[in-house]
Amino acid sequence: MERNDTARVRQPRDAVEYRLGTVTDITYAPHSTYIRRLRLRFPTGDERTYTTDEISPSTRDDDRATLETAFIEACAALRYACRIAHDHDEALSTDIIGLLLALYDTARTRIGLTLDPTRLPAYGDHTPAVTPPQGQP
């Protein structure tokens, strides 16, 4: 990595570390090209130092791919929930449809991703819980 490259913390400990950071300083091992530490500046203005094992190179394109995957998975999960809710409570199904429409619109207007509901991956092929969660009848 070089100065002004961007990176993400592999295991973020707080909200700041989830953000994309810019390399501002590199500390090399003595008499070597081995990078000992990298200093990242986050959009919040915070600067923190990490070893190379603690971060991974990342770009805005990587962020976009991650966002696309998250939108697709969220839509598939909500579509599955809507199908179940329709038999359980029609009002709940209507609320979930509202969430789906908001998600489709946000994906389209914010990142230019047009989601086709007929081409979403299948969701819900896991076996149901044997006992309902606590607090449920």
Secondary structure, DSSP 8 states (H G I E B T S, - for coil): --TT-EEEESS--STGGGS-EEEEEEEE-TTS--EEEEEEE-TTS-EEEE-GGGEEE--HHHHHHHHHHHHHHHHHHHHHHHHHHHHH-HHHHHHHHHHHHHHHHHHHHHH-----GGGS-----S---SS--TT--
